[in-house]
Amino acid sequence: MPRLTPREPTEALQRDAVIDAEMREDVASTSLAVIESTAVEESGPALPTNLEQALYQWGAYQIPISLEERRLWLVAQSGLYRNCRTLGQAQALSDLARALGISEHEAFLGIHNIQGQLCFSAHLIGALVQRSKRFSYRVVEMSPDLCRIKWFENGEEMGESFFDIETARRNGWVNPKRGPWLTAPDEMLRNRSLAKGARTYCPSVFGGAVYSPEEIEDVTHIEGGTR
């Protein structure tokens, strides 16, 4: 029987080993940072002095070990998706993509987390409604002053959603010097009308109420005192 001799690791294996080491170091340091920022009260438990103590004391063992976690970590580290920058975000969006029946790419691009509220881009809202086969919509008017959309279920008209520029001005969302309400009012009106209609006529497509990033951002800016 021929004797087997060990071979030098290939370039691909060496690269994988480096990636794994970087991934573990990155996630470990992130876990410690989260743990340190959590224990802010002086009367609380003593802060761990190293990662091993942290994992034991806080149950924060989040170092990726599976091929799926490794893949999602690489996606988060790629910098291609601004809404997906950590392993946790990538995992959550991946799970949501499966639940909605869309690709991870669509979820990474079209689902946002703004002030703790999940939001869907107007393009993703429209795509999910049309793919449902049960619901559909048609933009019947779109201008810098008004957007009107008709909604249908199995081909039968259910109603209409609309949004006008006067409502945006009245609520203080239109900045007279800059911003999307000034440069692209027709698209902003469409986005608001689309989200409003989807929330009213077909929330089952999204598993509940759906909001667009513009809706949350406008409210957040007003509450924060910025215009």
C-alpha positions as CSV (number, residue, x, y, z in Angstrom):
1,M,0.0,0.0,0.0
2,P,1.6,3.3,-1.0
3,R,2.5,5.7,1.7
4,L,0.6,9.0,1.7
5,T,2.7,12.1,2.2
6,P,1.1,15.4,3.5
7,R,0.7,18.1,0.9
8,E,1.3,21.8,1.3
9,P,-2.0,23.7,1.8
10,T,-3.4,25.2,-1.4
11,E,-3.7,28.9,-1.9
12,A,-7.5,28.6,-1.6
13,L,-7.2,26.8,1.8
14,Q,-4.7,29.4,3.1
15,R,-7.0,32.2,2.0
16,D,-10.0,30.5,3.7
17,A,-8.0,30.2,6.9
18,V,-7.1,33.9,6.9
19,I,-10.8,34.8,6.3
20,D,-12.0,32.6,9.1
21,A,-9.4,34.1,11.5
22,E,-10.4,37.7,10.5
23,M,-14.1,36.8,10.8
24,R,-13.8,35.4,14.3
25,E,-11.6,38.3,15.5
26,D,-14.1,40.9,14.1
27,V,-17.2,39.3,15.6
28,A,-15.5,38.7,18.9
29,S,-14.5,42.3,19.2
30,T,-18.0,43.4,18.2
31,S,-19.5,41.1,20.9
32,L,-17.2,42.6,23.6
33,A,-18.1,46.2,22.5
34,V,-21.8,45.4,22.7
35,I,-21.4,43.8,26.1
36,E,-19.4,46.8,27.5
37,S,-22.0,49.3,26.2
38,T,-24.8,47.2,27.9
39,A,-23.4,47.2,31.4
40,V,-23.7,51.0,32.1
41,E,-25.1,50.9,35.6
42,E,-22.6,51.0,38.3
43,S,-24.7,48.7,40.5
44,G,-24.8,46.1,37.7
45,P,-22.5,43.1,37.3
46,A,-18.8,43.6,36.8
47,L,-17.6,43.9,33.3
48,P,-15.9,40.8,31.8
49,T,-12.2,41.3,31.3
50,N,-11.8,39.0,28.3
51,L,-13.9,37.3,25.6
52,E,-14.1,34.0,27.5
53,Q,-15.6,35.6,30.6
54,A,-17.9,37.6,28.4
55,L,-19.2,34.5,26.6
56,Y,-19.8,32.8,29.9
57,Q,-21.3,35.7,31.8
58,W,-23.6,37.2,29.0
59,G,-24.2,34.2,26.8
60,A,-22.9,36.2,23.8
61,Y,-21.4,33.3,21.9
62,Q,-21.9,34.7,18.4
63,I,-18.7,33.7,16.6
64,P,-19.8,32.2,13.3
65,I,-19.0,28.6,12.8
66,S,-21.3,27.3,10.0
67,L,-20.8,27.8,6.3
68,E,-24.1,29.7,6.1
69,E,-22.9,32.2,8.8
70,R,-19.5,32.5,7.1
71,R,-21.3,33.3,3.8
72,L,-23.5,35.9,5.4
73,W,-20.5,37.4,7.2
74,L,-18.7,37.8,3.9
75,V,-21.8,39.5,2.4
76,A,-21.9,42.0,5.3
77,Q,-18.2,42.7,5.0
78,S,-18.4,43.3,1.3
79,G,-19.8,46.8,1.7
80,L,-22.2,46.3,-1.2
81,Y,-25.3,46.7,1.0
82,R,-25.6,49.7,3.4
83,N,-28.5,48.0,5.2
84,C,-26.5,44.8,5.9
85,R,-23.2,45.6,7.7
86,T,-23.2,43.0,10.5
87,L,-23.7,39.2,10.7
88,G,-26.9,39.7,12.7
89,Q,-28.4,42.1,10.1
90,A,-27.5,39.7,7.3
91,Q,-29.1,36.7,9.2
92,A,-32.2,38.7,9.9
93,L,-32.6,39.9,6.4
94,S,-31.9,36.4,5.0
95,D,-34.6,35.0,7.2
96,L,-37.1,37.7,6.2
97,A,-36.3,37.1,2.5
98,R,-37.2,33.5,2.8
99,A,-40.5,34.4,4.7
100,L,-41.5,36.8,1.9
101,G,-40.4,34.6,-0.9
102,I,-37.8,37.0,-2.4
103,S,-34.1,36.9,-3.0
104,E,-31.6,37.9,-0.4
105,H,-30.4,40.6,-2.9
106,E,-33.8,42.2,-2.9
107,A,-34.0,42.1,0.9
108,F,-30.6,43.5,1.4
109,L,-31.4,46.4,-1.1
110,G,-35.0,47.1,-0.3
111,I,-35.5,46.5,3.5
112,H,-34.3,49.2,5.8
113,N,-34.2,49.6,9.6
114,I,-34.9,53.2,10.6
115,Q,-35.2,54.1,14.2
116,G,-36.0,50.4,15.0
117,Q,-38.8,50.3,12.4
118,L,-38.5,47.9,9.4
119,C,-39.3,49.7,6.2
120,F,-39.7,48.5,2.6
121,S,-38.6,50.6,-0.4
122,A,-41.4,51.6,-2.8
123,H,-39.9,49.4,-5.5
124,L,-40.0,46.3,-3.2
125,I,-43.6,47.2,-2.1
126,G,-44.7,47.4,-5.6
127,A,-42.9,44.2,-6.6
128,L,-44.4,42.2,-3.8
129,V,-47.9,43.4,-4.5
130,Q,-47.7,42.5,-8.2
131,R,-46.1,39.1,-7.5
132,S,-48.9,38.1,-5.1
133,K,-51.2,37.5,-8.1
134,R,-54.1,38.2,-5.8
135,F,-53.5,42.0,-5.5
136,S,-52.4,44.6,-8.1
137,Y,-52.4,48.3,-8.5
138,R,-52.3,51.0,-11.2
139,V,-51.0,54.5,-11.0
140,V,-53.7,56.6,-12.6
141,E,-52.2,60.0,-11.9
142,M,-48.6,61.1,-11.0
143,S,-47.4,64.7,-11.0
144,P,-45.4,67.0,-8.7
145,D,-48.7,67.9,-7.1
146,L,-50.6,64.6,-6.7
147,C,-50.3,60.9,-7.0
148,R,-53.3,58.6,-7.2
149,I,-53.2,54.8,-7.3
150,K,-56.1,52.3,-7.8
151,W,-56.0,49.0,-6.0
152,F,-57.4,45.7,-7.2
153,E,-58.0,42.2,-5.7
154,N,-58.4,39.4,-8.3
155,G,-59.1,42.0,-10.9
156,E,-61.8,43.8,-9.0
157,E,-61.2,47.4,-7.9
158,M,-61.1,47.8,-4.1
159,G,-60.4,51.5,-3.8
160,E,-57.8,54.2,-4.2
161,S,-54.9,55.7,-2.4
162,F,-53.6,59.2,-3.0
163,F,-51.1,61.7,-1.6
164,D,-50.7,65.4,-2.5
165,I,-47.9,67.9,-2.1
166,E,-50.1,70.2,0.1
167,T,-50.2,67.4,2.8
168,A,-46.4,67.2,2.7
169,R,-46.1,71.0,3.1
170,R,-48.7,71.1,5.8
171,N,-46.7,68.6,7.8
172,G,-43.5,70.4,7.3
173,W,-41.8,67.8,5.2
174,V,-40.9,70.0,2.3
175,N,-37.6,71.8,2.7
176,P,-37.7,74.9,0.4
177,K,-33.9,74.7,-0.2
178,R,-33.0,71.0,-0.6
179,G,-34.2,67.5,-0.2
180,P,-36.1,64.9,-2.3
181,W,-39.5,66.7,-1.7
182,L,-38.0,69.6,-3.7
183,T,-36.0,67.7,-6.4
184,A,-38.3,64.7,-7.0
185,P,-41.8,65.5,-5.6
186,D,-43.6,63.2,-8.0
187,E,-41.5,60.2,-6.9
188,M,-42.0,61.0,-3.2
189,L,-45.7,61.3,-3.7
190,R,-45.8,58.0,-5.5
191,N,-43.8,56.3,-2.7
192,R,-46.1,57.6,0.0
193,S,-49.3,56.8,-1.9
194,L,-48.0,53.3,-2.7
195,A,-47.1,52.5,1.0
196,K,-50.4,54.0,2.1
197,G,-52.4,51.8,-0.3
198,A,-50.4,48.6,0.5
199,R,-51.0,49.2,4.2
200,T,-54.7,49.7,3.6
201,Y,-55.6,47.2,1.0
202,C,-53.1,44.3,1.2
203,P,-51.2,44.1,4.5
204,S,-51.3,40.3,4.3
205,V,-48.7,40.4,1.6
206,F,-46.2,41.8,4.1
207,G,-47.4,40.0,7.2
208,G,-48.8,43.3,8.7
209,A,-48.5,47.0,8.3
210,V,-45.9,48.2,5.9
211,Y,-44.1,51.5,5.9
212,S,-41.7,53.2,3.4
213,P,-38.4,54.7,4.5
214,E,-39.7,58.2,3.6
215,E,-42.6,57.9,6.0
216,I,-40.4,57.1,9.0
217,E,-37.7,59.6,8.0
218,D,-40.1,62.5,7.7
219,V,-41.6,61.8,11.1
220,T,-38.2,61.3,12.6
221,H,-36.9,64.6,11.2
222,I,-39.9,66.6,12.5
223,E,-39.7,65.0,16.0
224,G,-36.0,65.6,16.1
225,G,-36.5,69.3,15.2
226,T,-34.7,69.1,11.8
227,R,-36.2,70.1,8.5
